[in-house]
Amino acid sequence: MSGIVEDVSDANYKEFTDALAAVVAYGIASCEPCTQYDPILDETAAKFPQVKIGKAKMHVPGRCREIKKLHSFETYPTTHLFAKGKLLLTREGKLEAEELAALISDHLLK
């Protein structure tokens, strides 16, 4: 795996979430907590290179239409943890680095 935060869109969503371990953060450009979450995602991706970590930019026209049909979001950012295509966990709001690392360790690295 790469150890970087990948760009997630309709085009690669299924492949991305079908990975053994994946984290997707959904956000929009006008969201201050989303912007504050970016360095946390970068740090987490570097710490867990065996986990695919990606960001879905929900504000970009036409990029996440199918994702929006699959999930409804009341809060941005929202973070999903997936294992082999199965949604294991949803967390709303910006997570701190320690909390995200603990969730990954507890749910994805068993």
LOBAZA-21155 format. One line per 8 residues: number of its first residue (from 0); their letters; for each residue x, y, z of N, C-alpha, C. Coordinates in nm, 4 decimals, decimal comma, m for minus. Layout:
# residues N
NUM> a> X:Y:Z:X:Y:Z:X:Y:Z ~ ...
# end
This chain:
# residues 110
0> msgivedv> 0,0844:m0,1180:0,0000:0,0000:0,0000:0,0000:0,0891:0,1246:0,0000 ~ 0,0277:0,2392:m0,0032:0,1051:0,3575:m0,0358:0,1483:0,4435:0,0821 ~ 0,0683:0,4530:0,1868:0,1031:0,5418:0,2965:0,0706:0,6869:0,2695 ~ m0,0092:0,7121:0,1638:m0,0545:0,8480:0,1332:m0,2067:0,8502:0,1307 ~ m0,2636:0,9688:0,1440:m0,4081:0,9842:0,1359:m0,4463:0,9887:m0,0119 ~ m0,5313:0,8965:m0,0519:m0,5723:0,8866:m0,1911:m0,7004:0,9649:m0,2158 ~ m0,7192:1,0046:m0,3400:m0,8398:1,0742:m0,3822:m0,9461:0,9690:m0,4127 ~ m1,0623:0,9790:m0,3482:m1,1705:0,8823:m0,3676:m1,2845:0,9512:m0,4418
8> sdanykef> m1,3347:0,8838:m0,5447:m1,4483:0,9350:m0,6217:m1,5338:0,8159:m0,6648 ~ m1,6409:0,8439:m0,7378:m1,7252:0,7355:m0,7885:m1,6434:0,6338:m0,8673 ~ m1,5436:0,6819:m0,9420:m1,4657:0,5962:m1,0316:m1,3889:0,4862:m0,9582 ~ m1,3422:0,5137:m0,8364:m1,2610:0,4139:m0,7659:m1,3189:0,3726:m0,6306 ~ m1,4395:0,4156:m0,5996:m1,4973:0,3919:m0,4670:m1,5093:0,2436:m0,4337 ~ m1,5662:0,1641:m0,5231:m1,5854:0,0215:m0,4948:m1,4516:m0,0492:m0,4770 ~ m1,3588:m0,0239:m0,5665:m1,2256:m0,0850:m0,5548:m1,1595:m0,0442:m0,4228 ~ m1,1735:0,0827:m0,3878:m1,1122:0,1354:m0,2663:m1,1713:0,0687:m0,1425
16> tdalaavv> m1,3049:0,0656:m0,1342:m1,3693:0,0120:m0,0145:m1,3650:m0,1408:m0,0086 ~ m1,3362:m0,2068:m0,1182:m1,3217:m0,3525:m0,1200:m1,1853:m0,3991:m0,0688 ~ m1,0960:m0,3073:m0,0380:m0,9633:m0,3423:0,0133:m0,9768:m0,4150:0,1478 ~ m0,8707:m0,4825:0,1874:m0,8712:m0,5517:0,3166:m0,9005:m0,4550:0,4318 ~ m0,8470:m0,3338:0,4230:m0,8669:m0,2319:0,5266:m0,8647:m0,0952:0,4594 ~ m0,9725:m0,0184:0,4785:m0,9803:0,1133:0,4153:m1,0525:0,2127:0,5059 ~ m1,0064:0,3364:0,4991:m1,0689:0,4473:0,5698:m1,1024:0,5529:0,4653 ~ m1,2277:0,5985:0,4650:m1,2675:0,7065:0,3750:m1,3195:0,8219:0,4597
24> aygiasce> m1,2623:0,9389:0,4378:m1,3098:1,0611:0,5020:m1,3845:1,1416:0,3959 ~ m1,5077:1,1763:0,4249:m1,5914:1,2529:0,3325:m1,5920:1,3969:0,3823 ~ m1,5657:1,4908:0,2915:m1,5612:1,6299:0,3323:m1,6001:1,7241:0,2205 ~ m1,6142:1,8510:0,2561:m1,6442:1,9558:0,1591:m1,5484:2,0731:0,1822 ~ m1,5263:2,1501:0,0760:m1,4253:2,2564:0,0796:m1,4569:2,3657:0,1817 ~ m1,5838:2,3968:0,2017:m1,6207:2,5074:0,2897:m1,6232:2,4690:0,4376 ~ m1,5779:2,3495:0,4697:m1,5853:2,2970:0,6056:m1,4499:2,3129:0,6755 ~ m1,4455:2,3976:0,7769:m1,3219:2,4217:0,8521:m1,2685:2,2937:0,9189
32> pctqydpi> m1,3544:2,2140:0,9872:m1,3034:2,0894:1,0452:m1,2482:1,9925:0,9393 ~ m1,3039:1,9958:0,8192:m1,2525:1,9093:0,7119:m1,1094:1,9478:0,6770 ~ m1,0850:2,0766:0,6677:m0,9511:2,1269:0,6376:m0,8543:2,0909:0,7500 ~ m0,9000:2,1005:0,8752:m0,8164:2,0655:0,9900:m0,7882:1,9150:0,9970 ~ m0,8736:1,8355:0,9338:m0,8610:1,6898:0,9348:m0,7528:1,6418:0,8374 ~ m0,7250:1,7197:0,7339:m0,6295:1,6781:0,6301:m0,4937:1,6355:0,6857 ~ m0,4284:1,7150:0,7719:m0,2984:1,6699:0,8234:m0,3085:1,5449:0,9120 ~ m0,4209:1,5269:0,9782:m0,4416:1,4070:1,0600:m0,4497:1,2844:0,9693
40> ldetaakf> m0,5193:1,2992:0,8570:m0,5277:1,1888:0,7603:m0,3901:1,1572:0,7029 ~ m0,3134:1,2618:0,6711:m0,1772:1,2414:0,6178:m0,0906:1,1654:0,7188 ~ m0,0952:1,2080:0,8435:m0,0168:1,1447:0,9509:m0,0589:0,9979:0,9690 ~ m0,1893:0,9742:0,9651:m0,2414:0,8385:0,9834:m0,2031:0,7484:0,8670 ~ m0,2090:0,8011:0,7453:m0,1707:0,7219:0,6275:m0,0242:0,6812:0,6352 ~ 0,0612:0,7707:0,6829:0,2036:0,7393:0,6969:0,2266:0,6342:0,8059 ~ 0,1451:0,6383:0,9112:0,1603:0,5465:1,0236:0,1071:0,4066:0,9924 ~ 0,0063:0,3994:0,9041:m0,0584:0,2715:0,8706:m0,0546:0,2471:0,7197
48> pqvkigka> 0,0628:0,2206:0,6617:0,0709:0,2029:0,5165:m0,0061:0,0813:0,4650 ~ m0,0404:m0,0122:0,5545:m0,1157:m0,1304:0,5139:m0,2658:m0,1023:0,5016 ~ m0,3097:0,0168:0,5413:m0,4497:0,0566:0,5345:m0,4648:0,1623:0,4250 ~ m0,5623:0,1423:0,3374:m0,5897:0,2439:0,2356:m0,6656:0,3581:0,3033 ~ m0,6146:0,4773:0,2884:m0,6802:0,5944:0,3464:m0,7075:0,6924:0,2339 ~ m0,8336:0,7366:0,2269:m0,8717:0,8252:0,1181:m0,9667:0,9336:0,1625 ~ m0,9770:1,0343:0,0768:m1,0646:1,1468:0,1029:m1,1567:1,1645:m0,0168 ~ m1,2867:1,1710:0,0098:m1,3862:1,1963:m0,0937:m1,4273:1,3423:m0,0837
56> kmhvpgrc> m1,4037:1,4164:m0,1900:m1,4368:1,5593:m0,1945:m1,5801:1,5732:m0,2454 ~ m1,6729:1,5779:m0,1519:m1,8150:1,5723:m0,1846:m1,8668:1,6987:m0,2528 ~ m1,7918:1,8060:m0,2500:m1,8344:1,9326:m0,3079:m1,8033:1,9444:m0,4573 ~ m1,7192:1,8581:m0,5100:m1,6780:1,8695:m0,6499:m1,7896:1,8132:m0,7377 ~ m1,8471:1,8951:m0,8258:m1,9605:1,8502:m0,9071:m1,9287:1,7245:m0,9886 ~ m2,0182:1,6267:m0,9778:m2,0098:1,5064:m1,0586:m1,9126:1,4003:m1,0116 ~ m1,8348:1,4248:m0,9100:m1,7322:1,3273:m0,8674:m1,7850:1,2215:m0,7714 ~ m1,8883:1,2550:m0,6942:m1,9326:1,1643:m0,5883:m2,0840:1,1411:m0,5906
64> reikklhs> m2,1431:1,1465:m0,7090:m2,2887:1,1270:m0,7187:m2,3317:0,9898:m0,6677 ~ m2,2609:0,8858:m0,7085:m2,2967:0,7495:m0,6676:m2,2711:0,7289:m0,5177 ~ m2,1661:0,7888:m0,4671:m2,1379:0,7797:m0,3228:m2,2535:0,8421:m0,2442 ~ m2,3033:0,9561:m0,2915:m2,4147:1,0240:m0,2235:m2,5411:0,9394:m0,2261 ~ m2,5561:0,8545:m0,3274:m2,6723:0,7649:m0,3332:m2,6591:0,6510:m0,2316 ~ m2,5364:0,6119:m0,2001:m2,5118:0,5019:m0,1064:m2,5195:0,5451:0,0404 ~ m2,4800:0,6677:0,0674:m2,4693:0,7159:0,2055:m2,5325:0,8540:0,2173 ~ m2,5906:0,8816:0,3322:m2,6375:1,0175:0,3596:m2,5496:1,0752:0,4703
72> fetyptth> m2,5160:1,1998:0,4556:m2,4250:1,2652:0,5494:m2,4936:1,3842:0,6140 ~ m2,4972:1,3846:0,7456:m2,5512:1,4979:0,8193:m2,4403:1,5915:0,8636 ~ m2,3201:1,5375:0,8748:m2,2070:1,6132:0,9267:m2,0843:1,5872:0,8403 ~ m2,0052:1,6914:0,8181:m1,8743:1,6764:0,7544:m1,7706:1,7264:0,8524 ~ m1,6558:1,6623:0,8600:m1,6259:1,5371:0,7913:m1,6965:1,4187:0,8568 ~ m1,7173:1,3161:0,7773:m1,7633:1,1870:0,8263:m1,6597:1,0848:0,7833 ~ m1,6265:0,9931:0,8718:m1,5249:0,8913:0,8444:m1,5885:0,7535:0,8481 ~ m1,5600:0,6735:0,7456:m1,6052:0,5343:0,7407:m1,4848:0,4415:0,7421
80> lfakgkll> m1,4946:0,3328:0,8161:m1,3941:0,2266:0,8133:m1,4550:0,1060:0,7432 ~ m1,3844:0,0536:0,6428:m1,4305:m0,0596:0,5634:m1,3307:m0,1746:0,5720 ~ m1,3821:m0,2976:0,5639:m1,2992:m0,4167:0,5483:m1,3660:m0,5047:0,4435 ~ m1,2969:m0,5255:0,3331:m1,3461:m0,6113:0,2245:m1,4862:m0,5730:0,1804 ~ m1,5108:m0,4439:0,1636:m1,6384:m0,3957:0,1144:m1,7461:m0,3766:0,2188 ~ m1,7199:m0,4163:0,3419:m1,8194:m0,4039:0,4481:m1,7916:m0,2804:0,5329 ~ m1,8941:m0,1965:0,5489:m1,8820:m0,0794:0,6350:m1,8852:m0,1253:0,7798 ~ m1,7752:m0,1038:0,8509:m1,7629:m0,1481:0,9892:m1,8019:m0,0412:1,0900
88> ltregkle> m1,7754:0,0847:1,0549:m1,7868:0,1905:1,1544:m1,8037:0,3251:1,0866 ~ m1,8870:0,4106:1,1463:m1,9058:0,5482:1,1001:m1,8787:0,6413:1,2176 ~ m1,8010:0,7454:1,1928:m1,7773:0,8490:1,2936:m1,8002:0,9852:1,2276 ~ m1,8815:1,0675:1,2923:m1,9070:1,2022:1,2423:m1,8160:1,3010:1,3129 ~ m1,7758:1,4042:1,2383:m1,6896:1,5071:1,2939:m1,5422:1,4725:1,2781 ~ m1,4592:1,5711:1,3036:m1,3141:1,5527:1,2919:m1,2648:1,4660:1,4066 ~ m1,1893:1,3630:1,3728:m1,1289:1,2768:1,4741:m0,9876:1,3253:1,5025 ~ m0,9457:1,3120:1,6257:m0,8067:1,3415:1,6587:m0,7213:1,2232:1,6124
96> aeelaali> m0,5933:1,2473:1,5917:m0,5037:1,1444:1,5381:m0,5031:1,0189:1,6247 ~ m0,5007:1,0359:1,7562:m0,4966:0,9216:1,8469:m0,6245:0,8385:1,8375 ~ m0,7385:0,9064:1,8248:m0,8666:0,8365:1,8154:m0,8763:0,7585:1,6847 ~ m0,8359:0,8206:1,5748:m0,8391:0,7522:1,4452:m0,7459:0,6319:1,4458 ~ m0,6267:0,6483:1,5019:m0,5311:0,5373:1,5104:m0,5883:0,4230:1,5942 ~ m0,6548:0,4555:1,7035:m0,7145:0,3525:1,7892:m0,8267:0,2788:1,7165 ~ m0,9095:0,3515:1,6427:m1,0176:0,2879:1,5666:m0,9613:0,1934:1,4609 ~ m0,8571:0,2367:1,3928:m0,7933:0,1511:1,2918:m0,7369:0,0262:1,3582
104> sdhllk> m0,6654:0,0438:1,4673:m0,6067:m0,0699:1,5376:m0,7137:m0,1670:1,5870 ~ m0,8219:m0,1132:1,6412:m0,9275:m0,1969:1,6991:m1,0135:m0,2679:1,5948 ~ m1,0382:m0,2025:1,4812:m1,1362:m0,2554:1,3857:m1,0767:m0,3101:1,2565 ~ m0,9598:m0,2626:1,2171:m0,9047:m0,3023:1,0881:m0,7803:m0,3895:1,0973 ~ m0,7102:m0,3867:1,2089:m0,5844:m0,4606:1,2217:m0,5986:m0,5738:1,3234 ~ m0,6898:m0,6603:1,2992:m0,7120:m0,7728:1,3919:m0,6386:m0,8950:1,3445
# end
